[in-house]
Amino acid sequence: MSDTDETPLPARVVDSAAEAWGEHPRFKGVLLKQLLTGADNGLASVNMVRLEAGKEIPHHTHPVHVETAFLMSGKVYLWLGEREVLFSAGQVVAVPMNTVYGMRNPFDQDAEVFAMFTPPMA
């Protein structure tokens, strides 16, 4: 099978580098790439989030979703309930349903997060 074979794949392949950044629908100044939705995977949705230097994702919860977040680049402070921890590139966290959390980036470098939601976001 060659790279030019037009046989349909059994799953959708997404090139994250080719997807455009857009404004996050809830958080002003935060950028989002929606990579996979519930239509692609009935069990999870997958996004990339860019938190630019000086920006934050305010405290919030997801009442019916677990968010698994892998910090791909940069570093941020991660709020988890009453605690704030340094979250650095290469680290991963699973945020349980109904946990108050958020992120702030007081650093000079943008941070990029690979975020998976189970079940998928609507």
OpenMM code with the backbone's topology and positions (N, CA, C; nanometers):
from openmm import Vec3, app, unit

residues = "MET SER ASP THR ASP GLU THR PRO LEU PRO ALA ARG VAL VAL ASP SER ALA ALA GLU ALA TRP GLY GLU HIS PRO ARG PHE LYS GLY VAL LEU LEU LYS GLN LEU LEU THR GLY ALA ASP ASN GLY LEU ALA SER VAL ASN MET VAL ARG LEU GLU ALA GLY LYS GLU ILE PRO HIS HIS THR HIS PRO VAL HIS VAL GLU THR ALA PHE LEU MET SER GLY LYS VAL TYR LEU TRP LEU GLY GLU ARG GLU VAL LEU PHE SER ALA GLY GLN VAL VAL ALA VAL PRO MET ASN THR VAL TYR GLY MET ARG ASN PRO PHE ASP GLN ASP ALA GLU VAL PHE ALA MET PHE THR PRO PRO MET ALA".split()
positions = [
    Vec3(0.0852, -0.1180, 0.0000),
    Vec3(0.0000, 0.0000, 0.0000),
    Vec3(0.0896, 0.1241, 0.0000),
    Vec3(0.0657, 0.2155, -0.0855),
    Vec3(0.1473, 0.3360, -0.0956),
    Vec3(0.0798, 0.4537, -0.0269),
    Vec3(0.1552, 0.5632, -0.0091),
    Vec3(0.1002, 0.6845, 0.0512),
    Vec3(-0.0062, 0.7484, -0.0369),
    Vec3(-0.0089, 0.7139, -0.1634),
    Vec3(-0.1066, 0.7739, -0.2555),
    Vec3(-0.2307, 0.6881, -0.2722),
    Vec3(-0.2364, 0.5758, -0.2031),
    Vec3(-0.3534, 0.4877, -0.2115),
    Vec3(-0.4764, 0.5626, -0.1614),
    Vec3(-0.5848, 0.5591, -0.2362),
    Vec3(-0.7073, 0.6317, -0.2014),
    Vec3(-0.8059, 0.5463, -0.1233),
    Vec3(-0.7658, 0.4286, -0.0787),
    Vec3(-0.8534, 0.3440, 0.0009),
    Vec3(-0.8853, 0.4157, 0.1318),
    Vec3(-1.0137, 0.4265, 0.1679),
    Vec3(-1.0479, 0.4970, 0.2920),
    Vec3(-0.9866, 0.4286, 0.4142),
    Vec3(-0.9445, 0.5094, 0.5080),
    Vec3(-0.8910, 0.4579, 0.6334),
    Vec3(-1.0068, 0.4234, 0.7272),
    Vec3(-0.9851, 0.3309, 0.8189),
    Vec3(-1.0925, 0.2950, 0.9117),
    Vec3(-1.1154, 0.4011, 1.0196),
    Vec3(-1.0306, 0.5002, 1.0253),
    Vec3(-1.0425, 0.6077, 1.1238),
    Vec3(-0.9954, 0.7380, 1.0602),
    Vec3(-1.0390, 0.8497, 1.1164),
    Vec3(-0.9967, 0.9802, 1.0653),
    Vec3(-0.8596, 1.0146, 1.1209),
    Vec3(-0.7674, 1.0495, 1.0340),
    Vec3(-0.6331, 1.0915, 1.0732),
    Vec3(-0.6288, 1.2436, 1.0644),
    Vec3(-0.5837, 1.3091, 1.1724),
    Vec3(-0.5787, 1.4546, 1.1772),
    Vec3(-0.4332, 1.4979, 1.1921),
    Vec3(-0.3903, 1.5896, 1.1082),
    Vec3(-0.2575, 1.6494, 1.1181),
    Vec3(-0.2728, 1.7770, 1.2013),
    Vec3(-0.2343, 1.7704, 1.3267),
    Vec3(-0.2547, 1.8853, 1.4162),
    Vec3(-0.1818, 2.0096, 1.3664),
    Vec3(-0.0687, 1.9922, 1.2991),
    Vec3(0.0066, 2.1070, 1.2476),
    Vec3(-0.0695, 2.1785, 1.1361),
    Vec3(-0.1544, 2.1058, 1.0652),
    Vec3(-0.2290, 2.1650, 0.9538),
    Vec3(-0.3579, 2.2339, 0.9989),
    Vec3(-0.4014, 2.2057, 1.1192),
    Vec3(-0.5251, 2.2665, 1.1715),
    Vec3(-0.4970, 2.4090, 1.2192),
    Vec3(-0.5938, 2.4968, 1.1972),
    Vec3(-0.5780, 2.6376, 1.2373),
    Vec3(-0.6185, 2.6578, 1.3829),
    Vec3(-0.5490, 2.7490, 1.4497),
    Vec3(-0.5866, 2.7890, 1.5847),
    Vec3(-0.7083, 2.8800, 1.5754),
    Vec3(-0.8007, 2.8645, 1.6680),
    Vec3(-0.9163, 2.9524, 1.6779),
    Vec3(-0.9346, 2.9967, 1.8217),
    Vec3(-1.0169, 3.0959, 1.8412),
    Vec3(-1.0453, 3.1461, 1.9765),
    Vec3(-1.1230, 3.0401, 2.0548),
    Vec3(-1.0825, 3.0151, 2.1790),
    Vec3(-1.1552, 2.9226, 2.2658),
    Vec3(-1.2953, 2.9792, 2.2889),
    Vec3(-1.3998, 2.8965, 2.2807),
    Vec3(-1.5358, 2.9500, 2.2942),
    Vec3(-1.5697, 3.0032, 2.4332),
    Vec3(-1.4977, 2.9594, 2.5362),
    Vec3(-1.5282, 3.0029, 2.6733),
    Vec3(-1.4267, 3.1006, 2.7315),
    Vec3(-1.3028, 3.0934, 2.6863),
    Vec3(-1.1956, 3.1667, 2.7534),
    Vec3(-1.1271, 3.2627, 2.6570),
    Vec3(-1.1546, 3.3908, 2.6747),
    Vec3(-1.0993, 3.4955, 2.5886),
    Vec3(-0.9465, 3.4939, 2.5954),
    Vec3(-0.8848, 3.5039, 2.4793),
    Vec3(-0.7394, 3.5081, 2.4726),
    Vec3(-0.6727, 3.3720, 2.4744),
    Vec3(-0.7510, 3.2643, 2.4814),
    Vec3(-0.6975, 3.1283, 2.4799),
    Vec3(-0.7268, 3.0689, 2.3421),
    Vec3(-0.6285, 3.0023, 2.2830),
    Vec3(-0.6450, 2.9462, 2.1490),
    Vec3(-0.6723, 2.7965, 2.1558),
    Vec3(-0.7477, 2.7468, 2.0566),
    Vec3(-0.7950, 2.6081, 2.0579),
    Vec3(-0.7885, 2.5478, 1.9178),
    Vec3(-0.7488, 2.4215, 1.9113),
    Vec3(-0.7617, 2.3391, 1.7911),
    Vec3(-0.8457, 2.2187, 1.8317),
    Vec3(-0.9618, 2.2036, 1.7723),
    Vec3(-1.0456, 2.0867, 1.7993),
    Vec3(-1.0039, 1.9788, 1.7006),
    Vec3(-0.9420, 1.8719, 1.7509),
    Vec3(-0.8849, 1.7700, 1.6638),
    Vec3(-0.9803, 1.6543, 1.6376),
    Vec3(-1.0364, 1.5969, 1.7411),
    Vec3(-1.1310, 1.4866, 1.7291),
    Vec3(-1.2523, 1.5147, 1.8159),
    Vec3(-1.3695, 1.4831, 1.7650),
    Vec3(-1.4945, 1.5072, 1.8372),
    Vec3(-1.5617, 1.3739, 1.8706),
    Vec3(-1.6745, 1.3827, 1.9340),
    Vec3(-1.7529, 1.2635, 1.9639),
    Vec3(-1.7942, 1.1889, 1.8382),
    Vec3(-1.8042, 1.2583, 1.7247),
    Vec3(-1.8370, 1.1923, 1.5982),
    Vec3(-1.7229, 1.1018, 1.5527),
    Vec3(-1.6001, 1.1362, 1.5897),
    Vec3(-1.4832, 1.0557, 1.5538),
    Vec3(-1.4609, 0.9416, 1.6528),
    Vec3(-1.4899, 0.9699, 1.7787),
    Vec3(-1.4660, 0.8743, 1.8865),
    Vec3(-1.5773, 0.8940, 1.9885),
    Vec3(-1.6658, 0.8001, 2.0004),
    Vec3(-1.7777, 0.8122, 2.0927),
    Vec3(-1.7387, 0.8128, 2.2394),
    Vec3(-1.6107, 0.7889, 2.2688),
    Vec3(-1.5659, 0.7825, 2.4075),
    Vec3(-1.4849, 0.9036, 2.4521),
    Vec3(-1.4326, 0.9812, 2.3576),
    Vec3(-1.3458, 1.0932, 2.3953),
    Vec3(-1.3406, 1.1978, 2.2847),
    Vec3(-1.3106, 1.3218, 2.3240),
    Vec3(-1.2775, 1.4276, 2.2288),
    Vec3(-1.1365, 1.4758, 2.2612),
    Vec3(-1.0692, 1.5273, 2.1568),
    Vec3(-0.9288, 1.5650, 2.1710),
    Vec3(-0.9093, 1.7063, 2.1169),
    Vec3(-0.8428, 1.7896, 2.1950),
    Vec3(-0.8142, 1.9279, 2.1574),
    Vec3(-0.6687, 1.9601, 2.1861),
    Vec3(-0.6208, 2.0658, 2.1219),
    Vec3(-0.4961, 2.1294, 2.1627),
    Vec3(-0.5333, 2.2696, 2.2087),
    Vec3(-0.4683, 2.3141, 2.3145),
    Vec3(-0.4934, 2.4462, 2.3708),
    Vec3(-0.3605, 2.5189, 2.3794),
    Vec3(-0.3597, 2.6446, 2.3370),
    Vec3(-0.2403, 2.7288, 2.3523),
    Vec3(-0.2731, 2.8370, 2.4539),
    Vec3(-0.1941, 2.8379, 2.5603),
    Vec3(-0.2069, 2.9401, 2.6635),
    Vec3(-0.0867, 3.0319, 2.6481),
    Vec3(-0.1119, 3.1479, 2.5894),
    Vec3(-0.0027, 3.2407, 2.5610),
    Vec3(0.0523, 3.2993, 2.6900),
    Vec3(0.1756, 3.3489, 2.6821),
    Vec3(0.2407, 3.4121, 2.7961),
    Vec3(0.1497, 3.5210, 2.8525),
    Vec3(0.1318, 3.5214, 2.9840),
    Vec3(0.0501, 3.6221, 3.0498),
    Vec3(-0.0987, 3.5926, 3.0526),
    Vec3(-0.1431, 3.4842, 2.9925),
    Vec3(-0.2865, 3.4508, 2.9863),
    Vec3(-0.3215, 3.3453, 3.0911),
    Vec3(-0.4516, 3.3274, 3.1121),
    Vec3(-0.4957, 3.2243, 3.2053),
    Vec3(-0.6283, 3.1643, 3.1603),
    Vec3(-0.6508, 3.0437, 3.2057),
    Vec3(-0.7808, 2.9779, 3.1959),
    Vec3(-0.8359, 2.9829, 3.3376),
    Vec3(-0.9427, 3.0598, 3.3602),
    Vec3(-0.9903, 3.0783, 3.4978),
    Vec3(-1.0437, 2.9484, 3.5599),
    Vec3(-1.0583, 2.9534, 3.6916),
    Vec3(-1.1146, 2.8399, 3.7644),
    Vec3(-1.2482, 2.7999, 3.7023),
    Vec3(-1.2664, 2.6706, 3.6805),
    Vec3(-1.3916, 2.6186, 3.6268),
    Vec3(-1.3999, 2.4689, 3.6583),
    Vec3(-1.5120, 2.4084, 3.6281),
    Vec3(-1.5292, 2.2644, 3.6465),
    Vec3(-1.5924, 2.2048, 3.5210),
    Vec3(-1.5814, 2.0748, 3.5100),
    Vec3(-1.6533, 1.9979, 3.4080),
    Vec3(-1.7365, 1.8946, 3.4840),
    Vec3(-1.8667, 1.9181, 3.4961),
    Vec3(-1.9508, 1.8289, 3.5773),
    Vec3(-1.9619, 1.6856, 3.5259),
    Vec3(-1.9438, 1.6637, 3.3955),
    Vec3(-1.9606, 1.5278, 3.3429),
    Vec3(-1.8400, 1.4785, 3.2637),
    Vec3(-1.7273, 1.5485, 3.2721),
    Vec3(-1.6085, 1.5096, 3.1957),
    Vec3(-1.4862, 1.4957, 3.2851),
    Vec3(-1.4037, 1.3973, 3.2550),
    Vec3(-1.2676, 1.3908, 3.3071),
    Vec3(-1.1799, 1.4525, 3.1995),
    Vec3(-1.0939, 1.5466, 3.2373),
    Vec3(-0.9995, 1.6046, 3.1424),
    Vec3(-0.8616, 1.5483, 3.1711),
    Vec3(-0.8022, 1.4874, 3.0710),
    Vec3(-0.6647, 1.4411, 3.0802),
    Vec3(-0.5816, 1.5378, 2.9966),
    Vec3(-0.4870, 1.6041, 3.0604),
    Vec3(-0.4095, 1.7091, 2.9941),
    Vec3(-0.2613, 1.6751, 2.9996),
    Vec3(-0.1972, 1.6806, 2.8832),
    Vec3(-0.0535, 1.6590, 2.8701),
    Vec3(0.0074, 1.7907, 2.8250),
    Vec3(0.1002, 1.8444, 2.9037),
    Vec3(0.1639, 1.9707, 2.8672),
    Vec3(0.2760, 1.9411, 2.7689),
    Vec3(0.2548, 1.9834, 2.6440),
    Vec3(0.3486, 1.9547, 2.5356),
    Vec3(0.4685, 2.0486, 2.5359),
    Vec3(0.4453, 2.1759, 2.5718),
    Vec3(0.5547, 2.2724, 2.5747),
    Vec3(0.5236, 2.3811, 2.6760),
    Vec3(0.6305, 2.4412, 2.7287),
    Vec3(0.6159, 2.5507, 2.8240),
    Vec3(0.5939, 2.5004, 2.9652),
    Vec3(0.5479, 2.5918, 3.0482),
    Vec3(0.5113, 2.5594, 3.1859),
    Vec3(0.4034, 2.6564, 3.2288),
    Vec3(0.3204, 2.6132, 3.3215),
    Vec3(0.2098, 2.6929, 3.3734),
    Vec3(0.1935, 2.6601, 3.5212),
    Vec3(0.1171, 2.7425, 3.5893),
    Vec3(0.0689, 2.7049, 3.7218),
    Vec3(-0.0699, 2.6466, 3.7033),
    Vec3(-0.0899, 2.5292, 3.7609),
    Vec3(-0.2150, 2.4559, 3.7498),
    Vec3(-0.2867, 2.4622, 3.8842),
    Vec3(-0.4091, 2.5147, 3.8827),
    Vec3(-0.4917, 2.5126, 4.0028),
    Vec3(-0.5680, 2.3820, 4.0055),
    Vec3(-0.5606, 2.3121, 4.1152),
    Vec3(-0.6365, 2.1889, 4.1375),
    Vec3(-0.7040, 2.2019, 4.2731),
    Vec3(-0.8331, 2.2361, 4.2720),
    Vec3(-0.9015, 2.2628, 4.3979),
    Vec3(-0.8370, 2.3816, 4.4661),
    Vec3(-0.7909, 2.3639, 4.5869),
    Vec3(-0.7293, 2.4708, 4.6656),
    Vec3(-0.5781, 2.4803, 4.6434),
    Vec3(-0.5211, 2.3870, 4.5679),
    Vec3(-0.3760, 2.3830, 4.5475),
    Vec3(-0.3366, 2.4437, 4.4139),
    Vec3(-0.2174, 2.4987, 4.4098),
    Vec3(-0.1583, 2.5452, 4.2852),
    Vec3(-0.0228, 2.4770, 4.2722),
    Vec3(-0.0005, 2.4113, 4.1579),
    Vec3(0.1245, 2.3391, 4.1370),
    Vec3(0.1861, 2.3827, 4.0047),
    Vec3(0.3182, 2.3747, 3.9964),
    Vec3(0.3873, 2.4022, 3.8710),
    Vec3(0.3686, 2.2805, 3.7814),
    Vec3(0.3230, 2.3038, 3.6598),
    Vec3(0.2948, 2.1990, 3.5612),
    Vec3(0.3861, 2.2272, 3.4433),
    Vec3(0.4780, 2.1352, 3.4130),
    Vec3(0.5829, 2.1585, 3.3134),
    Vec3(0.5712, 2.0625, 3.1962),
    Vec3(0.6312, 2.1012, 3.0836),
    Vec3(0.6300, 2.0186, 2.9627),
    Vec3(0.6698, 1.8755, 2.9967),
    Vec3(0.5928, 1.7818, 2.9428),
    Vec3(0.6171, 1.6399, 2.9671),
    Vec3(0.5329, 1.5819, 3.0784),
    Vec3(0.4657, 1.6669, 3.1563),
    Vec3(0.3814, 1.6173, 3.2651),
    Vec3(0.2381, 1.5999, 3.2160),
    Vec3(0.1653, 1.5099, 3.2821),
    Vec3(0.0265, 1.4814, 3.2480),
    Vec3(-0.0557, 1.4804, 3.3770),
    Vec3(-0.1817, 1.5215, 3.3652),
    Vec3(-0.2714, 1.5218, 3.4800),
    Vec3(-0.4098, 1.4765, 3.4337),
    Vec3(-0.4786, 1.4020, 3.5181),
    Vec3(-0.6190, 1.3686, 3.4943),
    Vec3(-0.6998, 1.4465, 3.5975),
    Vec3(-0.7866, 1.5339, 3.5513),
    Vec3(-0.8682, 1.6177, 3.6393),
    Vec3(-1.0058, 1.5536, 3.6511),
    Vec3(-1.0410, 1.5035, 3.7712),
    Vec3(-1.1699, 1.4356, 3.7879),
    Vec3(-1.2887, 1.5295, 3.7653),
    Vec3(-1.4035, 1.4704, 3.7376),
    Vec3(-1.5275, 1.5472, 3.7244),
    Vec3(-1.5485, 1.6332, 3.8481),
    Vec3(-1.6047, 1.7510, 3.8285),
    Vec3(-1.6422, 1.8434, 3.9358),
    Vec3(-1.5253, 1.8994, 4.0154),
    Vec3(-1.4035, 1.8831, 3.9678),
    Vec3(-1.2874, 1.9425, 4.0353),
    Vec3(-1.2683, 2.0841, 3.9827),
    Vec3(-1.2569, 2.1793, 4.0738),
    Vec3(-1.2294, 2.3174, 4.0337),
    Vec3(-1.0828, 2.3250, 3.9922),
    Vec3(-1.0598, 2.3725, 3.8703),
    Vec3(-0.9224, 2.3824, 3.8216),
    Vec3(-0.9103, 2.4932, 3.7183),
    Vec3(-0.7873, 2.5269, 3.6849),
    Vec3(-0.7561, 2.6280, 3.5848),
    Vec3(-0.6060, 2.6335, 3.5678),
    Vec3(-0.5604, 2.7217, 3.4806),
    Vec3(-0.4170, 2.7374, 3.4546),
    Vec3(-0.3850, 2.8840, 3.4369),
    Vec3(-0.2637, 2.9211, 3.4762),
    Vec3(-0.2163, 3.0554, 3.4467),
    Vec3(-0.0725, 3.0455, 3.3991),
    Vec3(-0.0406, 3.1319, 3.3034),
    Vec3(0.0923, 3.1308, 3.2437),
    Vec3(0.1590, 3.2664, 3.2655),
    Vec3(0.2313, 3.2830, 3.3785),
    Vec3(0.3011, 3.4093, 3.4024),
    Vec3(0.4399, 3.4137, 3.3378),
    Vec3(0.4720, 3.3108, 3.2603),
    Vec3(0.6061, 3.2969, 3.2038),
    Vec3(0.6164, 3.3647, 3.0670),
    Vec3(0.7380, 3.3722, 3.0128),
    Vec3(0.7643, 3.4388, 2.8851),
    Vec3(0.7313, 3.3523, 2.7639),
    Vec3(0.7152, 3.2229, 2.7835),
    Vec3(0.6926, 3.1286, 2.6736),
    Vec3(0.5466, 3.0818, 2.6730),
    Vec3(0.4879, 3.0706, 2.5532),
    Vec3(0.3547, 3.0124, 2.5408),
    Vec3(0.3602, 2.8665, 2.5845),
    Vec3(0.2466, 2.8149, 2.6292),
    Vec3(0.2345, 2.6744, 2.6679),
    Vec3(0.1306, 2.6083, 2.5780),
    Vec3(0.1564, 2.4837, 2.5383),
    Vec3(0.0606, 2.4083, 2.4573),
    Vec3(0.0230, 2.2805, 2.5299),
    Vec3(-0.1073, 2.2560, 2.5338),
    Vec3(-0.1642, 2.1433, 2.6063),
    Vec3(-0.2405, 2.0549, 2.5084),
    Vec3(-0.2196, 1.9244, 2.5211),
    Vec3(-0.2991, 1.8235, 2.4513),
    Vec3(-0.4036, 1.7798, 2.5527),
    Vec3(-0.5319, 1.8035, 2.5242),
    Vec3(-0.6387, 1.7768, 2.6213),
    Vec3(-0.7383, 1.6771, 2.5646),
    Vec3(-0.7674, 1.5745, 2.6434),
    Vec3(-0.8647, 1.4725, 2.6051),
    Vec3(-0.9770, 1.4731, 2.7084),
    Vec3(-1.1005, 1.4754, 2.6599),
    Vec3(-1.2175, 1.4767, 2.7471),
    Vec3(-1.2936, 1.3461, 2.7323),
    Vec3(-1.3224, 1.2833, 2.8461),
    Vec3(-1.4037, 1.1621, 2.8467),
    Vec3(-1.5192, 1.1811, 2.9436),
    Vec3(-1.6428, 1.1579, 2.9000),
    Vec3(-1.6849, 1.1345, 2.7624),
    Vec3(-1.6575, 1.2587, 2.6774),
    Vec3(-1.6794, 1.2492, 2.5452),
    Vec3(-1.6459, 1.3629, 2.4576),
    Vec3(-1.7272, 1.4874, 2.4888),
    Vec3(-1.6653, 1.6027, 2.4658),
    Vec3(-1.7353, 1.7308, 2.4780),
    Vec3(-1.8377, 1.7395, 2.3658),
    Vec3(-1.9447, 1.8084, 2.3926),
    Vec3(-2.0492, 1.8243, 2.2903),
    Vec3(-2.0065, 1.9226, 2.1840),
] * unit.nanometer
topology = app.Topology()
chain = topology.addChain("A")
for resn in residues:
    res = topology.addResidue(resn, chain)
    for name in ("N", "CA", "C"):
        topology.addAtom(name, app.Element.getBySymbol(name[0]), res)
